[in-house]
Amino acid sequence: MTEIEDSEISLMRPSVVTIRTAKPRDLPELNEMIALLAAHHGDPSGTTPEQLERDLFGPLPWITALVAETDEGLIGYAILVPLYRAQEGKRGMDLHHLFVRDGHRGHGTGQLLVDRARETARNAGCGYLSVSAATGNVMAHRFYEQLDFTPRPVTGMRYMQSIA
């Protein structure tokens, strides 16, 4: 018997996909999809629904989450994080995560999420939307370039320091 990975299986395209802003009821499924994306990249996932609730719906919302919903539930999401170019006085938005569940890829859901991310950024007064993809992730590079994202060179190191 031949072993098939989930990503090689394509389910029927759902008749209706709704792209909307995440709601508190979405937190468990959203958290699950974040863990799936982390696992796909070989990264640990330590996020919890409580942390997502704080960052999406708390007194100081930090991120925006968009979800792709069908009759069967959530099939994808995008997370947006604000950016700012102080030297230009320009607001921007980073498309921090984009994910579509196995079996639902290739039906346009990712493009619908990106379209709504552009609209969300534009409505927030942003002049640009940025996204990054790992160096070897050629499929993601092609996807973003087909959606008119322009590759930009990485111009230096990014440093981090724990302040906890």
C-alpha positions as CSV (number, residue, x, y, z in Angstrom):
1,M,0.0,0.0,0.0
2,T,1.4,3.4,-1.0
3,E,1.7,6.0,1.8
4,I,0.2,9.4,1.0
5,E,0.9,12.5,3.0
6,D,-2.1,14.8,3.8
7,S,-0.7,17.5,1.6
8,E,-1.1,15.3,-1.4
9,I,-4.8,14.8,-0.9
10,S,-7.1,17.5,-2.2
11,L,-10.6,17.6,-0.8
12,M,-13.6,18.9,-2.8
13,R,-13.6,22.7,-3.0
14,P,-16.1,24.0,-0.5
15,S,-19.0,25.8,-2.1
16,V,-18.7,28.8,0.2
17,V,-15.6,30.1,2.0
18,T,-16.2,33.1,4.2
19,I,-13.2,35.2,5.1
20,R,-13.8,37.2,8.3
21,T,-12.2,38.6,11.4
22,A,-11.6,36.0,14.1
23,K,-14.1,35.9,17.0
24,P,-13.5,34.5,20.5
25,R,-15.3,31.3,19.6
26,D,-12.6,30.6,17.0
27,L,-9.7,30.5,19.6
28,P,-9.5,26.6,19.9
29,E,-9.4,26.0,16.2
30,L,-7.1,29.0,15.6
31,N,-4.7,27.7,18.2
32,E,-4.8,24.2,16.6
33,M,-3.9,25.7,13.2
34,I,-1.1,27.7,14.6
35,A,0.3,24.5,16.1
36,L,0.0,22.8,12.7
37,L,1.9,25.6,10.9
38,A,4.6,25.5,13.6
39,A,4.9,21.7,13.2
40,H,5.1,22.1,9.4
41,H,8.2,24.3,9.9
42,G,9.7,22.1,12.6
43,D,9.1,24.8,15.2
44,P,7.6,24.3,18.7
45,S,4.3,25.8,19.4
46,G,3.7,27.1,22.9
47,T,0.7,29.4,22.2
48,T,-2.5,28.9,24.1
49,P,-6.1,30.0,23.4
50,E,-5.7,32.3,26.5
51,Q,-2.7,34.1,25.0
52,L,-4.6,34.5,21.7
53,E,-7.6,35.9,23.5
54,R,-5.3,38.4,25.2
55,D,-3.6,39.4,22.0
56,L,-6.7,39.5,19.8
57,F,-9.4,40.7,22.2
58,G,-7.7,42.1,25.3
59,P,-7.5,45.7,26.5
60,L,-4.6,46.3,24.1
61,P,-5.2,44.2,21.0
62,W,-1.8,43.3,19.5
63,I,-2.6,41.3,16.4
64,T,-5.5,40.9,13.9
65,A,-6.5,37.4,12.9
66,L,-8.6,36.6,9.8
67,V,-10.1,33.2,9.3
68,A,-11.4,31.2,6.4
69,E,-14.6,29.4,7.3
70,T,-16.7,26.8,5.6
71,D,-19.7,24.7,6.8
72,E,-17.2,22.2,8.3
73,G,-15.3,24.8,10.4
74,L,-12.1,26.9,9.9
75,I,-9.9,25.8,7.1
76,G,-7.3,28.6,7.3
77,Y,-6.1,31.8,8.9
78,A,-3.9,34.9,8.5
79,I,-2.3,36.9,11.3
80,L,-1.5,40.5,10.8
81,V,0.9,42.6,13.0
82,P,1.4,46.3,12.7
83,L,4.6,47.8,11.4
84,Y,6.0,51.3,11.1
85,R,8.7,53.0,9.1
86,A,9.6,56.0,11.2
87,Q,11.9,57.5,8.7
88,E,9.1,57.6,6.2
89,G,6.1,58.1,8.5
90,K,4.5,55.0,6.9
91,R,2.3,52.5,8.6
92,G,2.4,48.9,7.3
93,M,1.2,45.5,8.2
94,D,3.1,42.3,8.3
95,L,1.3,39.2,7.2
96,H,2.9,37.2,10.0
97,H,1.2,33.9,9.4
98,L,-0.8,32.5,6.4
99,F,-2.1,29.0,6.7
100,V,-4.6,26.8,4.9
101,R,-5.3,23.2,6.1
102,D,-4.1,20.2,4.2
103,G,-6.6,19.1,1.6
104,H,-7.9,22.7,1.2
105,R,-4.8,24.1,-0.5
106,G,-4.9,25.0,-4.2
107,H,-8.5,26.2,-4.2
108,G,-7.8,29.9,-3.7
109,T,-8.3,30.2,0.0
110,G,-4.8,31.6,0.6
111,Q,-5.4,34.2,-2.0
112,L,-8.7,35.2,-0.4
113,L,-7.0,35.6,3.0
114,V,-4.3,37.7,1.4
115,D,-6.9,39.9,-0.4
116,R,-8.7,40.5,3.0
117,A,-5.3,41.2,4.6
118,R,-4.6,43.9,2.0
119,E,-8.1,45.4,2.7
120,T,-7.5,45.3,6.4
121,A,-4.2,47.0,6.1
122,R,-5.6,49.6,3.7
123,N,-8.5,50.3,6.1
124,A,-5.9,50.8,9.0
125,G,-4.2,53.5,6.9
126,C,-1.3,51.3,5.9
127,G,0.8,52.0,2.8
128,Y,2.3,48.5,2.5
129,L,1.8,44.9,3.3
130,S,4.9,42.7,3.9
131,V,5.4,39.0,4.2
132,S,8.4,36.8,4.7
133,A,9.0,33.2,3.7
134,A,11.9,30.9,4.5
135,T,14.8,30.9,2.1
136,G,14.1,27.4,0.8
137,N,10.3,27.7,0.7
138,V,10.1,28.1,-3.1
139,M,6.4,27.3,-3.2
140,A,5.6,30.2,-0.9
141,H,8.0,32.5,-2.9
142,R,6.0,31.7,-6.1
143,F,2.7,32.1,-4.4
144,Y,3.6,35.6,-3.1
145,E,5.1,36.7,-6.3
146,Q,2.0,35.6,-8.2
147,L,0.1,37.9,-5.8
148,D,2.4,40.9,-6.8
149,F,4.6,40.9,-3.7
150,T,8.1,42.1,-4.6
151,P,11.1,40.3,-3.2
152,R,13.3,42.5,-1.0
153,P,16.8,41.6,0.1
154,V,17.5,41.0,3.7
155,T,19.9,43.9,4.7
156,G,21.2,42.9,8.1
157,M,20.9,40.9,11.2
158,R,17.9,41.1,13.6
159,Y,18.8,40.9,17.3
160,M,16.6,40.0,20.2
161,Q,16.9,40.3,23.9
162,S,14.6,38.8,26.5
163,I,13.0,41.5,28.8
164,A,10.9,39.1,30.9
